[in-house]
Amino acid sequence: MSEIVWQKSSYSGSGDGTNCVELATDQDTLALRESDAPTVVLHTDHPQLTALLRHIKTTTPRTVTP
């Protein structure tokens, strides 16, 4: 079994801090984790992740930064 390769979200900023959302593929599923809690992993599939992201985008208030 190969090791999972995690990719940090582009929205997490630069550097190697522990305030990052990470995504990886794990066989037939997608795996998500928070970098400050790497042992807690959420497994989902593409349609469910797409629905979650769509919901977040449409229900989360946006803050405009000058």
Predicted model as a PDB file, atoms N, CA, C, CB and O in Angstrom, pLDDT in the B-factor column:
MODEL        1                                                                  
ATOM      1  N   MET A   1       0.850  -1.190   0.000  1.00 50.00           N  
ATOM      2  CA  MET A   1       0.000   0.000   0.000  1.00 50.00           C  
ATOM      3  C   MET A   1       0.890   1.246   0.000  1.00 50.00           C  
ATOM      4  CB  MET A   1      -0.964   0.002   1.234  1.00 50.00           C  
ATOM      5  O   MET A   1       1.827   1.345   0.792  1.00 50.00           O  
ATOM      6  N   SER A   2       0.592   2.192  -0.889  1.00 64.00           N  
ATOM      7  CA  SER A   2       1.392   3.409  -0.974  1.00 64.00           C  
ATOM      8  C   SER A   2       0.911   4.442   0.041  1.00 64.00           C  
ATOM      9  CB  SER A   2       1.336   3.990  -2.395  1.00 64.00           C  
ATOM     10  O   SER A   2      -0.245   4.440   0.464  1.00 64.00           O  
ATOM     11  N   GLU A   3       1.822   5.310   0.410  1.00 80.00           N  
ATOM     12  CA  GLU A   3       1.509   6.363   1.365  1.00 80.00           C  
ATOM     13  C   GLU A   3       0.656   7.441   0.698  1.00 80.00           C  
ATOM     14  CB  GLU A   3       2.802   6.974   1.941  1.00 80.00           C  
ATOM     15  O   GLU A   3       0.852   7.760  -0.475  1.00 80.00           O  
ATOM     16  N   ILE A   4      -0.277   7.991   1.445  1.00 84.00           N  
ATOM     17  CA  ILE A   4      -1.140   9.057   0.930  1.00 84.00           C  
ATOM     18  C   ILE A   4      -0.319  10.339   0.804  1.00 84.00           C  
ATOM     19  CB  ILE A   4      -2.380   9.279   1.860  1.00 84.00           C  
ATOM     20  O   ILE A   4       0.424  10.704   1.716  1.00 84.00           O  
ATOM     21  N   VAL A   5      -0.460  11.018  -0.334  1.00 89.00           N  
ATOM     22  CA  VAL A   5       0.225  12.293  -0.567  1.00 89.00           C  
ATOM     23  C   VAL A   5      -0.801  13.399  -0.373  1.00 89.00           C  
ATOM     24  CB  VAL A   5       0.873  12.357  -2.008  1.00 89.00           C  
ATOM     25  O   VAL A   5      -1.784  13.479  -1.108  1.00 89.00           O  
ATOM     26  N   TRP A   6      -0.569  14.248   0.616  1.00 90.00           N  
ATOM     27  CA  TRP A   6      -1.492  15.324   0.955  1.00 90.00           C  
ATOM     28  C   TRP A   6      -1.130  16.588   0.195  1.00 90.00           C  
ATOM     29  CB  TRP A   6      -1.485  15.589   2.466  1.00 90.00           C  
ATOM     30  O   TRP A   6       0.047  16.894   0.002  1.00 90.00           O  
ATOM     31  N   GLN A   7      -2.158  17.325  -0.239  1.00 90.00           N  
ATOM     32  CA  GLN A   7      -1.959  18.602  -0.923  1.00 90.00           C  
ATOM     33  C   GLN A   7      -2.658  19.680  -0.112  1.00 90.00           C  
ATOM     34  CB  GLN A   7      -2.501  18.561  -2.396  1.00 90.00           C  
ATOM     35  O   GLN A   7      -3.828  19.546   0.245  1.00 90.00           O  
ATOM     36  N   LYS A   8      -1.929  20.746   0.175  1.00 85.00           N  
ATOM     37  CA  LYS A   8      -2.471  21.854   0.959  1.00 85.00           C  
ATOM     38  C   LYS A   8      -3.360  22.727   0.092  1.00 85.00           C  
ATOM     39  CB  LYS A   8      -1.339  22.693   1.576  1.00 85.00           C  
ATOM     40  O   LYS A   8      -3.048  22.964  -1.075  1.00 85.00           O  
ATOM     41  N   SER A   9      -4.457  23.202   0.646  1.00 74.00           N  
ATOM     42  CA  SER A   9      -5.346  24.105  -0.064  1.00 74.00           C  
ATOM     43  C   SER A   9      -4.639  25.398  -0.420  1.00 74.00           C  
ATOM     44  CB  SER A   9      -6.582  24.396   0.767  1.00 74.00           C  
ATOM     45  O   SER A   9      -3.849  25.917   0.369  1.00 74.00           O  
ATOM     46  N   SER A  10      -4.923  25.922  -1.615  1.00 73.00           N  
ATOM     47  CA  SER A  10      -4.330  27.195  -2.019  1.00 73.00           C  
ATOM     48  C   SER A  10      -4.866  28.350  -1.173  1.00 73.00           C  
ATOM     49  CB  SER A  10      -4.603  27.460  -3.500  1.00 73.00           C  
ATOM     50  O   SER A  10      -4.250  29.415  -1.128  1.00 73.00           O  
ATOM     51  N   TYR A  11      -5.995  28.155  -0.509  1.00 70.00           N  
ATOM     52  CA  TYR A  11      -6.564  29.187   0.359  1.00 70.00           C  
ATOM     53  C   TYR A  11      -5.921  29.204   1.739  1.00 70.00           C  
ATOM     54  CB  TYR A  11      -8.055  28.982   0.498  1.00 70.00           C  
ATOM     55  O   TYR A  11      -6.235  30.074   2.551  1.00 70.00           O  
ATOM     56  N   SER A  12      -5.028  28.261   2.020  1.00 69.00           N  
ATOM     57  CA  SER A  12      -4.399  28.178   3.338  1.00 69.00           C  
ATOM     58  C   SER A  12      -3.204  29.098   3.481  1.00 69.00           C  
ATOM     59  CB  SER A  12      -3.975  26.769   3.614  1.00 69.00           C  
ATOM     60  O   SER A  12      -2.630  29.185   4.567  1.00 69.00           O  
ATOM     61  N   GLY A  13      -2.815  29.778   2.435  1.00 65.00           N  
ATOM     62  CA  GLY A  13      -1.684  30.693   2.507  1.00 65.00           C  
ATOM     63  C   GLY A  13      -0.371  29.979   2.281  1.00 65.00           C  
ATOM     64  O   GLY A  13      -0.338  28.776   2.023  1.00 65.00           O  
ATOM     65  N   SER A  14       0.707  30.729   2.382  1.00 64.00           N  
ATOM     66  CA  SER A  14       2.024  30.159   2.122  1.00 64.00           C  
ATOM     67  C   SER A  14       2.667  29.677   3.414  1.00 64.00           C  
ATOM     68  CB  SER A  14       2.927  31.186   1.433  1.00 64.00           C  
ATOM     69  O   SER A  14       2.169  29.949   4.506  1.00 64.00           O  
ATOM     70  N   GLY A  15       3.750  28.977   3.281  1.00 62.00           N  
ATOM     71  CA  GLY A  15       4.489  28.480   4.442  1.00 62.00           C  
ATOM     72  C   GLY A  15       4.040  27.092   4.842  1.00 62.00           C  
ATOM     73  O   GLY A  15       3.152  26.503   4.226  1.00 62.00           O  
ATOM     74  N   ASP A  16       4.669  26.581   5.883  1.00 61.00           N  
ATOM     75  CA  ASP A  16       4.374  25.244   6.363  1.00 61.00           C  
ATOM     76  C   ASP A  16       3.654  25.285   7.707  1.00 61.00           C  
ATOM     77  CB  ASP A  16       5.656  24.432   6.478  1.00 61.00           C  
ATOM     78  O   ASP A  16       3.874  24.418   8.552  1.00 61.00           O  
ATOM     79  N   GLY A  17       2.807  26.271   7.912  1.00 60.00           N  
ATOM     80  CA  GLY A  17       2.092  26.400   9.169  1.00 60.00           C  
ATOM     81  C   GLY A  17       1.114  25.272   9.392  1.00 60.00           C  
ATOM     82  O   GLY A  17       0.942  24.409   8.531  1.00 60.00           O  
ATOM     83  N   THR A  18       0.473  25.276  10.546  1.00 63.00           N  
ATOM     84  CA  THR A  18      -0.472  24.214  10.883  1.00 63.00           C  
ATOM     85  C   THR A  18      -1.913  24.691  10.780  1.00 63.00           C  
ATOM     86  CB  THR A  18      -0.200  23.694  12.283  1.00 63.00           C  
ATOM     87  O   THR A  18      -2.798  24.145  11.439  1.00 63.00           O  
ATOM     88  N   ASN A  19      -2.151  25.700   9.960  1.00 72.00           N  
ATOM     89  CA  ASN A  19      -3.497  26.225   9.781  1.00 72.00           C  
ATOM     90  C   ASN A  19      -3.931  25.964   8.341  1.00 72.00           C  
ATOM     91  CB  ASN A  19      -3.559  27.748  10.119  1.00 72.00           C  
ATOM     92  O   ASN A  19      -4.250  26.894   7.602  1.00 72.00           O  
ATOM     93  N   CYS A  20      -3.939  24.687   7.951  1.00 84.00           N  
ATOM     94  CA  CYS A  20      -4.171  24.333   6.561  1.00 84.00           C  
ATOM     95  C   CYS A  20      -5.195  23.217   6.426  1.00 84.00           C  
ATOM     96  CB  CYS A  20      -2.873  23.925   5.904  1.00 84.00           C  
ATOM     97  O   CYS A  20      -5.272  22.317   7.262  1.00 84.00           O  
ATOM     98  N   VAL A  21      -5.967  23.292   5.374  1.00 85.00           N  
ATOM     99  CA  VAL A  21      -6.824  22.186   4.980  1.00 85.00           C  
ATOM    100  C   VAL A  21      -6.071  21.419   3.909  1.00 85.00           C  
ATOM    101  CB  VAL A  21      -8.232  22.681   4.467  1.00 85.00           C  
ATOM    102  O   VAL A  21      -5.542  22.013   2.970  1.00 85.00           O  
ATOM    103  N   GLU A  22      -6.021  20.100   4.046  1.00 89.00           N  
ATOM    104  CA  GLU A  22      -5.279  19.277   3.102  1.00 89.00           C  
ATOM    105  C   GLU A  22      -6.200  18.244   2.468  1.00 89.00           C  
ATOM    106  CB  GLU A  22      -4.098  18.587   3.797  1.00 89.00           C  
ATOM    107  O   GLU A  22      -7.140  17.769   3.104  1.00 89.00           O  
ATOM    108  N   LEU A  23      -5.929  17.900   1.217  1.00 91.00           N  
ATOM    109  CA  LEU A  23      -6.746  16.980   0.443  1.00 91.00           C  
ATOM    110  C   LEU A  23      -5.843  15.932  -0.192  1.00 91.00           C  
ATOM    111  CB  LEU A  23      -7.565  17.733  -0.636  1.00 91.00           C  
ATOM    112  O   LEU A  23      -4.729  16.236  -0.618  1.00 91.00           O  
ATOM    113  N   ALA A  24      -6.336  14.682  -0.252  1.00 93.00           N  
ATOM    114  CA  ALA A  24      -5.589  13.605  -0.897  1.00 93.00           C  
ATOM    115  C   ALA A  24      -6.580  12.612  -1.491  1.00 93.00           C  
ATOM    116  CB  ALA A  24      -4.628  12.899   0.114  1.00 93.00           C  
ATOM    117  O   ALA A  24      -7.738  12.550  -1.078  1.00 93.00           O  
ATOM    118  N   THR A  25      -6.116  11.846  -2.453  1.00 90.00           N  
ATOM    119  CA  THR A  25      -6.936  10.750  -2.968  1.00 90.00           C  
ATOM    120  C   THR A  25      -6.491   9.475  -2.269  1.00 90.00           C  
ATOM    121  CB  THR A  25      -6.815  10.616  -4.532  1.00 90.00           C  
ATOM    122  O   THR A  25      -5.296   9.230  -2.097  1.00 90.00           O  
ATOM    123  N   ASP A  26      -7.457   8.674  -1.871  1.00 75.00           N  
ATOM    124  CA  ASP A  26      -7.189   7.429  -1.156  1.00 75.00           C  
ATOM    125  C   ASP A  26      -8.044   6.343  -1.793  1.00 75.00           C  
ATOM    126  CB  ASP A  26      -7.490   7.566   0.384  1.00 75.00           C  
ATOM    127  O   ASP A  26      -9.198   6.150  -1.409  1.00 75.00           O  
ATOM    128  N   GLN A  27      -7.483   5.637  -2.759  1.00 78.00           N  
ATOM    129  CA  GLN A  27      -8.182   4.627  -3.545  1.00 78.00           C  
ATOM    130  C   GLN A  27      -9.370   5.269  -4.251  1.00 78.00           C  
ATOM    131  CB  GLN A  27      -8.647   3.449  -2.649  1.00 78.00           C  
ATOM    132  O   GLN A  27      -9.159   6.111  -5.124  1.00 78.00           O  
ATOM    133  N   ASP A  28     -10.601   4.913  -3.917  1.00 83.00           N  
ATOM    134  CA  ASP A  28     -11.781   5.451  -4.606  1.00 83.00           C  
ATOM    135  C   ASP A  28     -12.408   6.646  -3.902  1.00 83.00           C  
ATOM    136  CB  ASP A  28     -12.813   4.373  -4.753  1.00 83.00           C  
ATOM    137  O   ASP A  28     -13.477   7.103  -4.308  1.00 83.00           O  
ATOM    138  N   THR A  29     -11.777   7.157  -2.867  1.00 90.00           N  
ATOM    139  CA  THR A  29     -12.356   8.267  -2.107  1.00 90.00           C  
ATOM    140  C   THR A  29     -11.404   9.456  -2.070  1.00 90.00           C  
ATOM    141  CB  THR A  29     -12.699   7.821  -0.679  1.00 90.00           C  
ATOM    142  O   THR A  29     -10.238   9.359  -2.452  1.00 90.00           O  
ATOM    143  N   LEU A  30     -11.930  10.564  -1.603  1.00 93.00           N  
ATOM    144  CA  LEU A  30     -11.120  11.747  -1.313  1.00 93.00           C  
ATOM    145  C   LEU A  30     -10.965  11.818   0.195  1.00 93.00           C  
ATOM    146  CB  LEU A  30     -11.772  13.065  -1.891  1.00 93.00           C  
ATOM    147  O   LEU A  30     -11.898  11.503   0.934  1.00 93.00           O  
ATOM    148  N   ALA A  31      -9.807  12.226   0.650  1.00 93.00           N  
ATOM    149  CA  ALA A  31      -9.547  12.358   2.078  1.00 93.00           C  
ATOM    150  C   ALA A  31      -9.242  13.820   2.380  1.00 93.00           C  
ATOM    151  CB  ALA A  31      -8.372  11.435   2.529  1.00 93.00           C  
ATOM    152  O   ALA A  31      -8.492  14.474   1.657  1.00 93.00           O  
ATOM    153  N   LEU A  32      -9.837  14.320   3.463  1.00 91.00           N  
ATOM    154  CA  LEU A  32      -9.605  15.697   3.901  1.00 91.00           C  
ATOM    155  C   LEU A  32      -9.156  15.674   5.348  1.00 91.00           C  
ATOM    156  CB  LEU A  32     -10.883  16.573   3.731  1.00 91.00           C  
ATOM    157  O   LEU A  32      -9.600  14.839   6.137  1.00 91.00           O  
ATOM    158  N   ARG A  33      -8.273  16.596   5.688  1.00 90.00           N  
ATOM    159  CA  ARG A  33      -7.840  16.721   7.077  1.00 90.00           C  
ATOM    160  C   ARG A  33      -7.406  18.158   7.352  1.00 90.00           C  
ATOM    161  CB  ARG A  33      -6.687  15.733   7.385  1.00 90.00           C  
ATOM    162  O   ARG A  33      -7.114  18.924   6.434  1.00 90.00           O  
ATOM    163  N   GLU A  34      -7.371  18.495   8.608  1.00 89.00           N  
ATOM    164  CA  GLU A  34      -6.857  19.779   9.087  1.00 89.00           C  
ATOM    165  C   GLU A  34      -5.424  19.514   9.523  1.00 89.00           C  
ATOM    166  CB  GLU A  34      -7.740  20.381  10.275  1.00 89.00           C  
ATOM    167  O   GLU A  34      -5.175  18.561  10.261  1.00 89.00           O  
ATOM    168  N   SER A  35      -4.485  20.328   9.087  1.00 84.00           N  
ATOM    169  CA  SER A  35      -3.077  20.043   9.347  1.00 84.00           C  
ATOM    170  C   SER A  35      -2.716  20.038  10.829  1.00 84.00           C  
ATOM    171  CB  SER A  35      -2.226  21.044   8.636  1.00 84.00           C  
ATOM    172  O   SER A  35      -1.734  19.403  11.212  1.00 84.00           O  
ATOM    173  N   ASP A  36      -3.487  20.731  11.674  1.00 86.00           N  
ATOM    174  CA  ASP A  36      -3.169  20.712  13.096  1.00 86.00           C  
ATOM    175  C   ASP A  36      -3.778  19.491  13.805  1.00 86.00           C  
ATOM    176  CB  ASP A  36      -3.663  21.997  13.753  1.00 86.00           C  
ATOM    177  O   ASP A  36      -3.564  19.305  15.003  1.00 86.00           O  
ATOM    178  N   ALA A  37      -4.541  18.654  13.069  1.00 88.00           N  
ATOM    179  CA  ALA A  37      -5.087  17.404  13.596  1.00 88.00           C  
ATOM    180  C   ALA A  37      -4.967  16.331  12.503  1.00 88.00           C  
ATOM    181  CB  ALA A  37      -6.588  17.584  14.058  1.00 88.00           C  
ATOM    182  O   ALA A  37      -5.982  15.842  12.007  1.00 88.00           O  
ATOM    183  N   PRO A  38      -3.742  15.966  12.127  1.00 88.00           N  
ATOM    184  CA  PRO A  38      -3.538  15.107  10.964  1.00 88.00           C  
ATOM    185  C   PRO A  38      -4.055  13.683  11.096  1.00 88.00           C  
ATOM    186  CB  PRO A  38      -2.111  15.053  10.661  1.00 88.00           C  
ATOM    187  O   PRO A  38      -4.173  12.980  10.092  1.00 88.00           O  
ATOM    188  N   THR A  39      -4.364  13.244  12.301  1.00 92.00           N  
ATOM    189  CA  THR A  39      -4.879  11.881  12.454  1.00 92.00           C  
ATOM    190  C   THR A  39      -6.389  11.797  12.267  1.00 92.00           C  
ATOM    191  CB  THR A  39      -4.511  11.343  13.817  1.00 92.00           C  
ATOM    192  O   THR A  39      -6.940  10.701  12.160  1.00 92.00           O  
ATOM    193  N   VAL A  40      -7.060  12.942  12.226  1.00 94.00           N  
ATOM    194  CA  VAL A  40      -8.514  12.987  12.003  1.00 94.00           C  
ATOM    195  C   VAL A  40      -8.732  13.213  10.510  1.00 94.00           C  
ATOM    196  CB  VAL A  40      -9.212  14.127  12.870  1.00 94.00           C  
ATOM    197  O   VAL A  40      -8.447  14.293   9.993  1.00 94.00           O  
ATOM    198  N   VAL A  41      -9.234  12.199   9.823  1.00 92.00           N  
ATOM    199  CA  VAL A  41      -9.381  12.257   8.375  1.00 92.00           C  
ATOM    200  C   VAL A  41     -10.839  11.989   8.003  1.00 92.00           C  
ATOM    201  CB  VAL A  41      -8.438  11.237   7.681  1.00 92.00           C  
ATOM    202  O   VAL A  41     -11.452  11.037   8.484  1.00 92.00           O  
ATOM    203  N   LEU A  42     -11.375  12.841   7.144  1.00 91.00           N  
ATOM    204  CA  LEU A  42     -12.725  12.692   6.619  1.00 91.00           C  
ATOM    205  C   LEU A  42     -12.619  12.099   5.216  1.00 91.00           C  
ATOM    206  CB  LEU A  42     -13.490  14.063   6.604  1.00 91.00           C  
ATOM    207  O   LEU A  42     -11.888  12.617   4.372  1.00 91.00           O  
ATOM    208  N   HIS A  43     -13.347  11.016   4.971  1.00 92.00           N  
ATOM    209  CA  HIS A  43     -13.354  10.385   3.643  1.00 92.00           C  
ATOM    210  C   HIS A  43     -14.691  10.673   2.968  1.00 92.00           C  
ATOM    211  CB  HIS A  43     -13.106   8.839   3.747  1.00 92.00           C  
ATOM    212  O   HIS A  43     -15.748  10.553   3.588  1.00 92.00           O  
ATOM    213  N   THR A  44     -14.635  11.051   1.704  1.00 93.00           N  
ATOM    214  CA  THR A  44     -15.836  11.381   0.952  1.00 93.00           C  
ATOM    215  C   THR A  44     -15.597  11.040  -0.520  1.00 93.00           C  
ATOM    216  CB  THR A  44     -16.214  12.887   1.128  1.00 93.00           C  
ATOM    217  O   THR A  44     -14.550  10.504  -0.882  1.00 93.00           O  
ATOM    218  N   ASP A  45     -16.585  11.359  -1.363  1.00 93.00           N  
ATOM    219  CA  ASP A  45     -16.391  11.167  -2.804  1.00 93.00           C  
ATOM    220  C   ASP A  45     -16.577  12.505  -3.509  1.00 93.00           C  
ATOM    221  CB  ASP A  45     -17.382  10.099  -3.372  1.00 93.00           C  
ATOM    222  O   ASP A  45     -16.969  13.493  -2.889  1.00 93.00           O  
ATOM    223  N   HIS A  46     -16.294  12.529  -4.806  1.00 90.00           N  
ATOM    224  CA  HIS A  46     -16.346  13.791  -5.550  1.00 90.00           C  
ATOM    225  C   HIS A  46     -17.711  14.484  -5.481  1.00 90.00           C  
ATOM    226  CB  HIS A  46     -15.990  13.538  -6.993  1.00 90.00           C  
ATOM    227  O   HIS A  46     -17.749  15.685  -5.214  1.00 90.00           O  
ATOM    228  N   PRO A  47     -18.845  13.781  -5.711  1.00 92.00           N  
ATOM    229  CA  PRO A  47     -20.139  14.477  -5.656  1.00 92.00           C  
ATOM    230  C   PRO A  47     -20.438  15.081  -4.276  1.00 92.00           C  
ATOM    231  CB  PRO A  47     -21.253  13.515  -6.035  1.00 92.00           C  
ATOM    232  O   PRO A  47     -20.983  16.181  -4.186  1.00 92.00           O  
ATOM    233  N   GLN A  48     -20.084  14.367  -3.211  1.00 93.00           N  
ATOM    234  CA  GLN A  48     -20.345  14.896  -1.863  1.00 93.00           C  
ATOM    235  C   GLN A  48     -19.464  16.100  -1.557  1.00 93.00           C  
ATOM    236  CB  GLN A  48     -20.118  13.806  -0.807  1.00 93.00           C  
ATOM    237  O   GLN A  48     -19.925  17.069  -0.954  1.00 93.00           O  
ATOM    238  N   LEU A  49     -18.198  16.049  -1.969  1.00 88.00           N  
ATOM    239  CA  LEU A  49     -17.302  17.189  -1.733  1.00 88.00           C  
ATOM    240  C   LEU A  49     -17.757  18.390  -2.544  1.00 88.00           C  
ATOM    241  CB  LEU A  49     -15.843  16.826  -2.091  1.00 88.00           C  
ATOM    242  O   LEU A  49     -17.733  19.516  -2.045  1.00 88.00           O  
ATOM    243  N   THR A  50     -18.167  18.173  -3.773  1.00 91.00           N  
ATOM    244  CA  THR A  50     -18.673  19.259  -4.618  1.00 91.00           C  
ATOM    245  C   THR A  50     -19.893  19.907  -3.969  1.00 91.00           C  
ATOM    246  CB  THR A  50     -19.032  18.733  -6.030  1.00 91.00           C  
ATOM    247  O   THR A  50     -20.001  21.133  -3.941  1.00 91.00           O  
ATOM    248  N   ALA A  51     -20.806  19.097  -3.448  1.00 94.00           N  
ATOM    249  CA  ALA A  51     -22.000  19.628  -2.782  1.00 94.00           C  
ATOM    250  C   ALA A  51     -21.619  20.429  -1.539  1.00 94.00           C  
ATOM    251  CB  ALA A  51     -22.956  18.484  -2.400  1.00 94.00           C  
ATOM    252  O   ALA A  51     -22.188  21.494  -1.297  1.00 94.00           O  
ATOM    253  N   LEU A  52     -20.674  19.938  -0.756  1.00 86.00           N  
ATOM    254  CA  LEU A  52     -20.226  20.663   0.435  1.00 86.00           C  
ATOM    255  C   LEU A  52     -19.628  22.011   0.059  1.00 86.00           C  
ATOM    256  CB  LEU A  52     -19.201  19.833   1.215  1.00 86.00           C  
ATOM    257  O   LEU A  52     -19.980  23.029   0.656  1.00 86.00           O  
ATOM    258  N   LEU A  53     -18.732  22.035  -0.918  1.00 84.00           N  
ATOM    259  CA  LEU A  53     -18.106  23.292  -1.326  1.00 84.00           C  
ATOM    260  C   LEU A  53     -19.121  24.273  -1.902  1.00 84.00           C  
ATOM    261  CB  LEU A  53     -17.013  23.024  -2.348  1.00 84.00           C  
ATOM    262  O   LEU A  53     -19.040  25.473  -1.643  1.00 84.00           O  
ATOM    263  N   ARG A  54     -20.065  23.773  -2.673  1.00 91.00           N  
ATOM    264  CA  ARG A  54     -21.115  24.634  -3.221  1.00 91.00           C  
ATOM    265  C   ARG A  54     -21.939  25.245  -2.084  1.00 91.00           C  
ATOM    266  CB  ARG A  54     -22.030  23.834  -4.187  1.00 91.00           C  
ATOM    267  O   ARG A  54     -22.269  26.430  -2.121  1.00 91.00           O  
ATOM    268  N   HIS A  55     -22.269  24.436  -1.079  1.00 90.00           N  
ATOM    269  CA  HIS A  55     -23.041  24.931   0.066  1.00 90.00           C  
ATOM    270  C   HIS A  55     -22.255  26.001   0.829  1.00 90.00           C  
ATOM    271  CB  HIS A  55     -23.410  23.765   1.012  1.00 90.00           C  
ATOM    272  O   HIS A  55     -22.805  27.041   1.190  1.00 90.00           O  
ATOM    273  N   ILE A  56     -20.979  25.743   1.070  1.00 84.00           N  
ATOM    274  CA  ILE A  56     -20.149  26.718   1.784  1.00 84.00           C  
ATOM    275  C   ILE A  56     -20.077  28.035   1.021  1.00 84.00           C  
ATOM    276  CB  ILE A  56     -18.735  26.161   2.007  1.00 84.00           C  
ATOM    277  O   ILE A  56     -20.197  29.106   1.616  1.00 84.00           O  
ATOM    278  N   LYS A  57     -19.882  27.962  -0.288  1.00 86.00           N  
ATOM    279  CA  LYS A  57     -19.777  29.175  -1.103  1.00 86.00           C  
ATOM    280  C   LYS A  57     -21.065  29.990  -1.102  1.00 86.00           C  
ATOM    281  CB  LYS A  57     -19.407  28.813  -2.526  1.00 86.00           C  
ATOM    282  O   LYS A  57     -21.015  31.219  -1.148  1.00 86.00           O  
ATOM    283  N   THR A  58     -22.214  29.327  -1.050  1.00 88.00           N  
ATOM    284  CA  THR A  58     -23.476  30.050  -1.153  1.00 88.00           C  
ATOM    285  C   THR A  58     -24.047  30.481   0.196  1.00 88.00           C  
ATOM    286  CB  THR A  58     -24.479  29.202  -1.865  1.00 88.00           C  
ATOM    287  O   THR A  58     -24.960  31.306   0.235  1.00 88.00           O  
ATOM    288  N   THR A  59     -23.533  29.944   1.301  1.00 87.00           N  
ATOM    289  CA  THR A  59     -24.102  30.288   2.605  1.00 87.00           C  
ATOM    290  C   THR A  59     -23.144  31.012   3.536  1.00 87.00           C  
ATOM    291  CB  THR A  59     -24.581  29.055   3.275  1.00 87.00           C  
ATOM    292  O   THR A  59     -23.566  31.501   4.584  1.00 87.00           O  
ATOM    293  N   THR A  60     -21.881  31.094   3.189  1.00 70.00           N  
ATOM    294  CA  THR A  60     -20.892  31.747   4.049  1.00 70.00           C  
ATOM    295  C   THR A  60     -20.740  33.205   3.663  1.00 70.00           C  
ATOM    296  CB  THR A  60     -19.535  31.032   3.964  1.00 70.00           C  
ATOM    297  O   THR A  60     -20.441  33.507   2.507  1.00 70.00           O  
ATOM    298  N   PRO A  61     -20.943  34.132   4.620  1.00 75.00           N  
ATOM    299  CA  PRO A  61     -20.750  35.549   4.311  1.00 75.00           C  
ATOM    300  C   PRO A  61     -19.310  35.815   3.889  1.00 75.00           C  
ATOM    301  CB  PRO A  61     -21.119  36.422   5.524  1.00 75.00           C  
ATOM    302  O   PRO A  61     -18.374  35.257   4.461  1.00 75.00           O  
ATOM    303  N   ARG A  62     -19.146  36.645   2.916  1.00 69.00           N  
ATOM    304  CA  ARG A  62     -17.807  36.984   2.416  1.00 69.00           C  
ATOM    305  C   ARG A  62     -17.341  38.293   3.064  1.00 69.00           C  
ATOM    306  CB  ARG A  62     -17.808  37.109   0.852  1.00 69.00           C  
ATOM    307  O   ARG A  62     -18.118  39.235   3.225  1.00 69.00           O  
ATOM    308  N   THR A  63     -16.077  38.326   3.425  1.00 68.00           N  
ATOM    309  CA  THR A  63     -15.465  39.536   3.952  1.00 68.00           C  
ATOM    310  C   THR A  63     -14.554  40.116   2.890  1.00 68.00           C  
ATOM    311  CB  THR A  63     -14.684  39.250   5.261  1.00 68.00           C  
ATOM    312  O   THR A  63     -13.676  39.421   2.380  1.00 68.00           O  
ATOM    313  N   VAL A  64     -14.749  41.381   2.551  1.00 60.00           N  
ATOM    314  CA  VAL A  64     -13.928  42.024   1.536  1.00 60.00           C  
ATOM    315  C   VAL A  64     -12.733  42.649   2.237  1.00 60.00           C  
ATOM    316  CB  VAL A  64     -14.741  43.093   0.728  1.00 60.00           C  
ATOM    317  O   VAL A  64     -12.887  43.434   3.173  1.00 60.00           O  
ATOM    318  N   THR A  65     -11.545  42.293   1.774  1.00 64.00           N  
ATOM    319  CA  THR A  65     -10.309  42.830   2.341  1.00 64.00           C  
ATOM    320  C   THR A  65      -9.780  43.922   1.426  1.00 64.00           C  
ATOM    321  CB  THR A  65      -9.244  41.712   2.538  1.00 64.00           C  
ATOM    322  O   THR A  65      -9.627  43.701   0.224  1.00 64.00           O  
ATOM    323  N   PRO A  66      -9.498  45.104   1.979  1.00 58.00           N  
ATOM    324  CA  PRO A  66      -8.984  46.211   1.140  1.00 58.00           C  
ATOM    325  C   PRO A  66      -7.640  45.917   0.547  1.00 58.00           C  
ATOM    326  CB  PRO A  66      -8.892  47.478   1.940  1.00 58.00           C  
ATOM    327  O   PRO A  66      -7.089  46.749  -0.174  1.00 58.00           O  
TER     328      PRO A  66                                                      
ENDMDL                                                                          
END                                                                             
